[in-house]
Amino acid sequence: MLKIILAYLLVINLVGFIIMLIDKQKAIHKEWRIPENTLIGISIIGGSIGMLFGMSAFRHKTKHIKFKFGVPFILFIQIGLIILYFNY
């Protein structure tokens, strides 16, 4: 079960990282963008680390309060839930 969870987290964080790259490229070329709710949703379902790395690597969404503080907050909550889960 642990291997499945780790594989899921690896994949969803890779998706988070790549989706930030795609949205940045679309922004540069003034094309249709990925909705912010989709980006936040990926963070919520486990992709927050990939999203943070993508934000940093591509300098994308770093000035938006929702992302600057929201994605790290989501990660903080996720880490807290993991700690609670393994302590009970």
Backbone as XML, in Angstrom:
<?xml version="1.0"?>
<chain id="A" units="angstrom">
  <residue number="1" name="MET">
    <atom name="N" x="0.818" y="-1.196" z="0.000"/>
    <atom name="CA" x="0.000" y="0.000" z="0.000"/>
    <atom name="C" x="0.867" y="1.268" z="0.000"/>
  </residue>
  <residue number="2" name="LEU">
    <atom name="N" x="1.950" y="1.221" z="0.762"/>
    <atom name="CA" x="2.839" y="2.377" z="0.838"/>
    <atom name="C" x="3.463" y="2.675" z="-0.527"/>
  </residue>
  <residue number="3" name="LYS">
    <atom name="N" x="3.805" y="1.632" z="-1.276"/>
    <atom name="CA" x="4.381" y="1.834" z="-2.609"/>
    <atom name="C" x="3.385" y="2.520" z="-3.541"/>
  </residue>
  <residue number="4" name="ILE">
    <atom name="N" x="2.123" y="2.163" z="-3.420"/>
    <atom name="CA" x="1.084" y="2.782" z="-4.255"/>
    <atom name="C" x="0.941" y="4.261" z="-3.912"/>
  </residue>
  <residue number="5" name="ILE">
    <atom name="N" x="0.949" y="4.575" z="-2.627"/>
    <atom name="CA" x="0.827" y="5.968" z="-2.186"/>
    <atom name="C" x="2.029" y="6.781" z="-2.660"/>
  </residue>
  <residue number="6" name="LEU">
    <atom name="N" x="3.220" y="6.238" z="-2.505"/>
    <atom name="CA" x="4.427" y="6.949" z="-2.940"/>
    <atom name="C" x="4.441" y="7.143" z="-4.458"/>
  </residue>
  <residue number="7" name="ALA">
    <atom name="N" x="3.994" y="6.133" z="-5.204"/>
    <atom name="CA" x="3.922" y="6.259" z="-6.662"/>
    <atom name="C" x="2.922" y="7.341" z="-7.046"/>
  </residue>
  <residue number="8" name="TYR">
    <atom name="N" x="1.773" y="7.363" z="-6.372"/>
    <atom name="CA" x="0.763" y="8.389" z="-6.633"/>
    <atom name="C" x="1.344" y="9.775" z="-6.376"/>
  </residue>
  <residue number="9" name="LEU">
    <atom name="N" x="2.007" y="9.948" z="-5.234"/>
    <atom name="CA" x="2.574" y="11.256" z="-4.893"/>
    <atom name="C" x="3.644" y="11.680" z="-5.893"/>
  </residue>
  <residue number="10" name="LEU">
    <atom name="N" x="4.442" y="10.745" z="-6.346"/>
    <atom name="CA" x="5.452" y="11.057" z="-7.354"/>
    <atom name="C" x="4.787" y="11.546" z="-8.639"/>
  </residue>
  <residue number="11" name="VAL">
    <atom name="N" x="3.770" y="10.829" z="-9.093"/>
    <atom name="CA" x="3.087" y="11.184" z="-10.333"/>
    <atom name="C" x="2.356" y="12.512" z="-10.206"/>
  </residue>
  <residue number="12" name="ILE">
    <atom name="N" x="1.600" y="12.706" z="-9.133"/>
    <atom name="CA" x="0.807" y="13.938" z="-9.002"/>
    <atom name="C" x="1.712" y="15.156" z="-8.830"/>
  </residue>
  <residue number="13" name="ASN">
    <atom name="N" x="2.862" y="14.994" z="-8.203"/>
    <atom name="CA" x="3.789" y="16.119" z="-8.080"/>
    <atom name="C" x="4.487" y="16.415" z="-9.392"/>
  </residue>
  <residue number="14" name="LEU">
    <atom name="N" x="4.746" y="15.392" z="-10.175"/>
    <atom name="CA" x="5.288" y="15.602" z="-11.518"/>
    <atom name="C" x="4.253" y="16.334" z="-12.377"/>
  </residue>
  <residue number="15" name="VAL">
    <atom name="N" x="2.996" y="15.943" z="-12.246"/>
    <atom name="CA" x="1.914" y="16.631" z="-12.964"/>
    <atom name="C" x="1.856" y="18.095" z="-12.525"/>
  </residue>
  <residue number="16" name="GLY">
    <atom name="N" x="1.939" y="18.346" z="-11.222"/>
    <atom name="CA" x="1.924" y="19.716" z="-10.717"/>
    <atom name="C" x="3.045" y="20.564" z="-11.283"/>
  </residue>
  <residue number="17" name="PHE">
    <atom name="N" x="4.227" y="19.984" z="-11.348"/>
    <atom name="CA" x="5.387" y="20.696" z="-11.888"/>
    <atom name="C" x="5.189" y="20.993" z="-13.376"/>
  </residue>
  <residue number="18" name="ILE">
    <atom name="N" x="4.778" y="19.990" z="-14.132"/>
    <atom name="CA" x="4.600" y="20.153" z="-15.577"/>
    <atom name="C" x="3.465" y="21.113" z="-15.898"/>
  </residue>
  <residue number="19" name="ILE">
    <atom name="N" x="2.399" y="21.074" z="-15.123"/>
    <atom name="CA" x="1.260" y="21.951" z="-15.407"/>
    <atom name="C" x="1.625" y="23.416" z="-15.169"/>
  </residue>
  <residue number="20" name="MET">
    <atom name="N" x="2.545" y="23.662" z="-14.243"/>
    <atom name="CA" x="3.017" y="25.032" z="-14.047"/>
    <atom name="C" x="3.832" y="25.486" z="-15.265"/>
  </residue>
  <residue number="21" name="LEU">
    <atom name="N" x="4.637" y="24.585" z="-15.815"/>
    <atom name="CA" x="5.393" y="24.889" z="-17.026"/>
    <atom name="C" x="4.441" y="25.185" z="-18.186"/>
  </residue>
  <residue number="22" name="ILE">
    <atom name="N" x="3.439" y="24.351" z="-18.356"/>
    <atom name="CA" x="2.479" y="24.544" z="-19.450"/>
    <atom name="C" x="1.760" y="25.882" z="-19.300"/>
  </residue>
  <residue number="23" name="ASP">
    <atom name="N" x="1.300" y="26.188" z="-18.073"/>
    <atom name="CA" x="0.580" y="27.447" z="-17.868"/>
    <atom name="C" x="1.498" y="28.649" z="-18.096"/>
  </residue>
  <residue number="24" name="LYS">
    <atom name="N" x="2.752" y="28.542" z="-17.698"/>
    <atom name="CA" x="3.709" y="29.628" z="-17.927"/>
    <atom name="C" x="3.911" y="29.846" z="-19.426"/>
  </residue>
  <residue number="25" name="GLN">
    <atom name="N" x="4.075" y="28.769" z="-20.177"/>
    <atom name="CA" x="4.252" y="28.898" z="-21.627"/>
    <atom name="C" x="3.018" y="29.512" z="-22.288"/>
  </residue>
  <residue number="26" name="LYS">
    <atom name="N" x="1.842" y="29.113" z="-21.830"/>
    <atom name="CA" x="0.602" y="29.680" z="-22.367"/>
    <atom name="C" x="0.509" y="31.168" z="-22.035"/>
  </residue>
  <residue number="27" name="ALA">
    <atom name="N" x="0.961" y="31.551" z="-20.845"/>
    <atom name="CA" x="0.936" y="32.963" z="-20.456"/>
    <atom name="C" x="1.880" y="33.773" z="-21.337"/>
  </residue>
  <residue number="28" name="ILE">
    <atom name="N" x="3.043" y="33.244" z="-21.609"/>
    <atom name="CA" x="4.025" y="33.937" z="-22.454"/>
    <atom name="C" x="3.464" y="34.170" z="-23.856"/>
  </residue>
  <residue number="29" name="HIS">
    <atom name="N" x="2.773" y="33.175" z="-24.375"/>
    <atom name="CA" x="2.249" y="33.245" z="-25.745"/>
    <atom name="C" x="0.821" y="33.786" z="-25.813"/>
  </residue>
  <residue number="30" name="LYS">
    <atom name="N" x="0.328" y="34.279" z="-24.662"/>
    <atom name="CA" x="-1.013" y="34.871" z="-24.571"/>
    <atom name="C" x="-2.082" y="33.925" z="-25.126"/>
  </residue>
  <residue number="31" name="GLU">
    <atom name="N" x="-1.987" y="32.668" z="-24.721"/>
    <atom name="CA" x="-2.945" y="31.647" z="-25.120"/>
    <atom name="C" x="-3.901" y="31.364" z="-23.972"/>
  </residue>
  <residue number="32" name="TRP">
    <atom name="N" x="-4.883" y="30.490" z="-24.249"/>
    <atom name="CA" x="-5.821" y="30.052" z="-23.218"/>
    <atom name="C" x="-5.046" y="29.460" z="-22.055"/>
  </residue>
  <residue number="33" name="ARG">
    <atom name="N" x="-5.435" y="29.830" z="-20.832"/>
    <atom name="CA" x="-4.699" y="29.437" z="-19.624"/>
    <atom name="C" x="-5.414" y="28.342" z="-18.855"/>
  </residue>
  <residue number="34" name="ILE">
    <atom name="N" x="-4.680" y="27.671" z="-18.038"/>
    <atom name="CA" x="-5.235" y="26.671" z="-17.136"/>
    <atom name="C" x="-5.893" y="27.420" z="-15.983"/>
  </residue>
  <residue number="35" name="PRO">
    <atom name="N" x="-7.156" y="27.118" z="-15.671"/>
    <atom name="CA" x="-7.842" y="27.840" z="-14.590"/>
    <atom name="C" x="-7.097" y="27.714" z="-13.255"/>
  </residue>
  <residue number="36" name="GLU">
    <atom name="N" x="-7.115" y="28.805" z="-12.487"/>
    <atom name="CA" x="-6.437" y="28.802" z="-11.184"/>
    <atom name="C" x="-7.013" y="27.737" z="-10.265"/>
  </residue>
  <residue number="37" name="ASN">
    <atom name="N" x="-8.319" y="27.508" z="-10.336"/>
    <atom name="CA" x="-8.923" y="26.478" z="-9.489"/>
    <atom name="C" x="-8.367" y="25.088" z="-9.810"/>
  </residue>
  <residue number="38" name="THR">
    <atom name="N" x="-8.030" y="24.845" z="-11.061"/>
    <atom name="CA" x="-7.417" y="23.573" z="-11.444"/>
    <atom name="C" x="-6.031" y="23.457" z="-10.833"/>
  </residue>
  <residue number="39" name="LEU">
    <atom name="N" x="-5.275" y="24.546" z="-10.886"/>
    <atom name="CA" x="-3.928" y="24.540" z="-10.316"/>
    <atom name="C" x="-3.984" y="24.300" z="-8.805"/>
  </residue>
  <residue number="40" name="ILE">
    <atom name="N" x="-4.873" y="24.994" z="-8.127"/>
    <atom name="CA" x="-5.028" y="24.803" z="-6.679"/>
    <atom name="C" x="-5.524" y="23.388" z="-6.385"/>
  </residue>
  <residue number="41" name="GLY">
    <atom name="N" x="-6.422" y="22.896" z="-7.219"/>
    <atom name="CA" x="-6.944" y="21.542" z="-7.042"/>
    <atom name="C" x="-5.851" y="20.490" z="-7.098"/>
  </residue>
  <residue number="42" name="ILE">
    <atom name="N" x="-4.915" y="20.664" z="-7.990"/>
    <atom name="CA" x="-3.793" y="19.722" z="-8.081"/>
    <atom name="C" x="-2.972" y="19.753" z="-6.798"/>
  </residue>
  <residue number="43" name="SER">
    <atom name="N" x="-2.821" y="20.930" z="-6.220"/>
    <atom name="CA" x="-2.119" y="21.033" z="-4.935"/>
    <atom name="C" x="-2.878" y="20.281" z="-3.856"/>
  </residue>
  <residue number="44" name="ILE">
    <atom name="N" x="-4.185" y="20.462" z="-3.831"/>
    <atom name="CA" x="-5.011" y="19.846" z="-2.790"/>
    <atom name="C" x="-4.963" y="18.320" z="-2.863"/>
  </residue>
  <residue number="45" name="ILE">
    <atom name="N" x="-4.935" y="17.766" z="-4.071"/>
    <atom name="CA" x="-4.940" y="16.300" z="-4.180"/>
    <atom name="C" x="-3.544" y="15.694" z="-4.076"/>
  </residue>
  <residue number="46" name="GLY">
    <atom name="N" x="-2.573" y="16.475" z="-3.626"/>
    <atom name="CA" x="-1.251" y="15.928" z="-3.329"/>
    <atom name="C" x="-0.101" y="16.487" z="-4.126"/>
  </residue>
  <residue number="47" name="GLY">
    <atom name="N" x="-0.356" y="17.412" z="-5.049"/>
    <atom name="CA" x="0.706" y="17.923" z="-5.906"/>
    <atom name="C" x="1.339" y="19.218" z="-5.445"/>
  </residue>
  <residue number="48" name="SER">
    <atom name="N" x="1.220" y="19.538" z="-4.179"/>
    <atom name="CA" x="1.697" y="20.836" z="-3.701"/>
    <atom name="C" x="3.217" y="20.999" z="-3.794"/>
  </residue>
  <residue number="49" name="ILE">
    <atom name="N" x="3.965" y="19.942" z="-3.592"/>
    <atom name="CA" x="5.424" y="20.057" z="-3.696"/>
    <atom name="C" x="5.830" y="20.332" z="-5.143"/>
  </residue>
  <residue number="50" name="GLY">
    <atom name="N" x="5.247" y="19.616" z="-6.066"/>
    <atom name="CA" x="5.534" y="19.851" z="-7.482"/>
    <atom name="C" x="5.123" y="21.243" z="-7.917"/>
  </residue>
  <residue number="51" name="MET">
    <atom name="N" x="3.989" y="21.713" z="-7.407"/>
    <atom name="CA" x="3.528" y="23.062" z="-7.736"/>
    <atom name="C" x="4.514" y="24.100" z="-7.199"/>
  </residue>
  <residue number="52" name="LEU">
    <atom name="N" x="4.994" y="23.915" z="-5.983"/>
    <atom name="CA" x="5.958" y="24.860" z="-5.407"/>
    <atom name="C" x="7.262" y="24.879" z="-6.206"/>
  </residue>
  <residue number="53" name="PHE">
    <atom name="N" x="7.749" y="23.701" z="-6.577"/>
    <atom name="CA" x="8.958" y="23.642" z="-7.395"/>
    <atom name="C" x="8.723" y="24.291" z="-8.754"/>
  </residue>
  <residue number="54" name="GLY">
    <atom name="N" x="7.550" y="24.068" z="-9.336"/>
    <atom name="CA" x="7.217" y="24.680" z="-10.618"/>
    <atom name="C" x="7.116" y="26.190" z="-10.524"/>
  </residue>
  <residue number="55" name="MET">
    <atom name="N" x="6.502" y="26.670" z="-9.442"/>
    <atom name="CA" x="6.399" y="28.120" z="-9.237"/>
    <atom name="C" x="7.789" y="28.738" z="-9.170"/>
  </residue>
  <residue number="56" name="SER">
    <atom name="N" x="8.672" y="28.086" z="-8.453"/>
    <atom name="CA" x="10.024" y="28.607" z="-8.279"/>
    <atom name="C" x="10.851" y="28.492" z="-9.565"/>
  </residue>
  <residue number="57" name="ALA">
    <atom name="N" x="10.797" y="27.328" z="-10.193"/>
    <atom name="CA" x="11.612" y="27.085" z="-11.382"/>
    <atom name="C" x="11.217" y="27.975" z="-12.555"/>
  </residue>
  <residue number="58" name="PHE">
    <atom name="N" x="9.909" y="28.214" z="-12.712"/>
    <atom name="CA" x="9.432" y="28.966" z="-13.871"/>
    <atom name="C" x="9.023" y="30.398" z="-13.524"/>
  </residue>
  <residue number="59" name="ARG">
    <atom name="N" x="9.228" y="30.788" z="-12.259"/>
    <atom name="CA" x="8.819" y="32.122" z="-11.778"/>
    <atom name="C" x="7.394" y="32.431" z="-12.232"/>
  </residue>
  <residue number="60" name="HIS">
    <atom name="N" x="6.503" y="31.518" z="-11.867"/>
    <atom name="CA" x="5.117" y="31.612" z="-12.306"/>
    <atom name="C" x="4.183" y="31.599" z="-11.104"/>
  </residue>
  <residue number="61" name="LYS">
    <atom name="N" x="3.270" y="32.535" z="-11.073"/>
    <atom name="CA" x="2.258" y="32.680" z="-10.022"/>
    <atom name="C" x="2.880" y="33.038" z="-8.670"/>
  </residue>
  <residue number="62" name="THR">
    <atom name="N" x="4.097" y="33.532" z="-8.665"/>
    <atom name="CA" x="4.780" y="33.821" z="-7.400"/>
    <atom name="C" x="4.319" y="35.125" z="-6.758"/>
  </residue>
  <residue number="63" name="LYS">
    <atom name="N" x="3.620" y="35.958" z="-7.504"/>
    <atom name="CA" x="3.127" y="37.214" z="-6.937"/>
    <atom name="C" x="1.651" y="37.143" z="-6.582"/>
  </residue>
  <residue number="64" name="HIS">
    <atom name="N" x="1.003" y="36.042" z="-6.907"/>
    <atom name="CA" x="-0.406" y="35.865" z="-6.575"/>
    <atom name="C" x="-0.508" y="35.353" z="-5.140"/>
  </residue>
  <residue number="65" name="ILE">
    <atom name="N" x="-1.222" y="36.075" z="-4.304"/>
    <atom name="CA" x="-1.364" y="35.715" z="-2.887"/>
    <atom name="C" x="-1.905" y="34.293" z="-2.746"/>
  </residue>
  <residue number="66" name="LYS">
    <atom name="N" x="-2.885" y="33.948" z="-3.583"/>
    <atom name="CA" x="-3.506" y="32.619" z="-3.527"/>
    <atom name="C" x="-2.458" y="31.517" z="-3.684"/>
  </residue>
  <residue number="67" name="PHE">
    <atom name="N" x="-1.459" y="31.759" z="-4.490"/>
    <atom name="CA" x="-0.435" y="30.752" z="-4.731"/>
    <atom name="C" x="0.760" y="30.922" z="-3.803"/>
  </residue>
  <residue number="68" name="LYS">
    <atom name="N" x="1.155" y="32.164" z="-3.573"/>
    <atom name="CA" x="2.322" y="32.446" z="-2.737"/>
    <atom name="C" x="2.147" y="31.907" z="-1.322"/>
  </residue>
  <residue number="69" name="PHE">
    <atom name="N" x="0.938" y="32.047" z="-0.777"/>
    <atom name="CA" x="0.669" y="31.567" z="0.571"/>
    <atom name="C" x="-0.218" y="30.329" z="0.590"/>
  </residue>
  <residue number="70" name="GLY">
    <atom name="N" x="-1.079" y="30.186" z="-0.413"/>
    <atom name="CA" x="-2.034" y="29.079" z="-0.437"/>
    <atom name="C" x="-1.386" y="27.721" z="-0.638"/>
  </residue>
  <residue number="71" name="VAL">
    <atom name="N" x="-0.495" y="27.599" z="-1.605"/>
    <atom name="CA" x="0.132" y="26.305" z="-1.887"/>
    <atom name="C" x="1.015" y="25.861" z="-0.709"/>
  </residue>
  <residue number="72" name="PRO">
    <atom name="N" x="1.847" y="26.739" z="-0.126"/>
    <atom name="CA" x="2.594" y="26.300" z="1.063"/>
    <atom name="C" x="1.675" y="25.934" z="2.234"/>
  </residue>
  <residue number="73" name="PHE">
    <atom name="N" x="0.552" y="26.644" z="2.366"/>
    <atom name="CA" x="-0.404" y="26.315" z="3.436"/>
    <atom name="C" x="-1.003" y="24.929" z="3.197"/>
  </residue>
  <residue number="74" name="ILE">
    <atom name="N" x="-1.351" y="24.635" z="1.955"/>
    <atom name="CA" x="-1.877" y="23.305" z="1.623"/>
    <atom name="C" x="-0.846" y="22.235" z="1.966"/>
  </residue>
  <residue number="75" name="LEU">
    <atom name="N" x="0.411" y="22.476" z="1.613"/>
    <atom name="CA" x="1.473" y="21.523" z="1.927"/>
    <atom name="C" x="1.615" y="21.347" z="3.440"/>
  </residue>
  <residue number="76" name="PHE">
    <atom name="N" x="1.545" y="22.431" z="4.179"/>
    <atom name="CA" x="1.636" y="22.389" z="5.639"/>
    <atom name="C" x="0.515" y="21.509" z="6.213"/>
  </residue>
  <residue number="77" name="ILE">
    <atom name="N" x="-0.707" y="21.708" z="5.728"/>
    <atom name="CA" x="-1.846" y="20.910" z="6.183"/>
    <atom name="C" x="-1.635" y="19.439" z="5.826"/>
  </residue>
  <residue number="78" name="GLN">
    <atom name="N" x="-1.157" y="19.171" z="4.619"/>
    <atom name="CA" x="-0.926" y="17.785" z="4.191"/>
    <atom name="C" x="0.122" y="17.102" z="5.068"/>
  </residue>
  <residue number="79" name="ILE">
    <atom name="N" x="1.190" y="17.809" z="5.376"/>
    <atom name="CA" x="2.228" y="17.239" z="6.247"/>
    <atom name="C" x="1.651" y="16.967" z="7.633"/>
  </residue>
  <residue number="80" name="GLY">
    <atom name="N" x="0.850" y="17.904" z="8.137"/>
    <atom name="CA" x="0.210" y="17.705" z="9.436"/>
    <atom name="C" x="-0.703" y="16.489" z="9.452"/>
  </residue>
  <residue number="81" name="LEU">
    <atom name="N" x="-1.462" y="16.298" z="8.387"/>
    <atom name="CA" x="-2.352" y="15.134" z="8.305"/>
    <atom name="C" x="-1.560" y="13.825" z="8.243"/>
  </residue>
  <residue number="82" name="ILE">
    <atom name="N" x="-0.441" y="13.847" z="7.535"/>
    <atom name="CA" x="0.411" y="12.653" z="7.458"/>
    <atom name="C" x="0.978" y="12.324" z="8.841"/>
  </residue>
  <residue number="83" name="ILE">
    <atom name="N" x="1.431" y="13.352" z="9.555"/>
    <atom name="CA" x="1.966" y="13.142" z="10.907"/>
    <atom name="C" x="0.882" y="12.578" z="11.824"/>
  </residue>
  <residue number="84" name="LEU">
    <atom name="N" x="-0.312" y="13.161" z="11.761"/>
    <atom name="CA" x="-1.420" y="12.650" z="12.570"/>
    <atom name="C" x="-1.745" y="11.201" z="12.227"/>
  </residue>
  <residue number="85" name="TYR">
    <atom name="N" x="-1.766" y="10.886" z="10.939"/>
    <atom name="CA" x="-2.094" y="9.537" z="10.509"/>
    <atom name="C" x="-1.095" y="8.517" z="11.050"/>
  </residue>
  <residue number="86" name="PHE">
    <atom name="N" x="0.179" y="8.826" z="10.975"/>
    <atom name="CA" x="1.184" y="7.863" z="11.412"/>
    <atom name="C" x="1.361" y="7.826" z="12.921"/>
  </residue>
  <residue number="87" name="ASN">
    <atom name="N" x="0.813" y="8.794" z="13.638"/>
    <atom name="CA" x="0.889" y="8.774" z="15.094"/>
    <atom name="C" x="-0.312" y="8.069" z="15.700"/>
  </residue>
  <residue number="88" name="TYR">
    <atom name="N" x="-1.299" y="7.691" z="14.899"/>
    <atom name="CA" x="-2.487" y="7.004" z="15.428"/>
    <atom name="C" x="-2.721" y="5.689" z="14.779"/>
  </residue>
</chain>
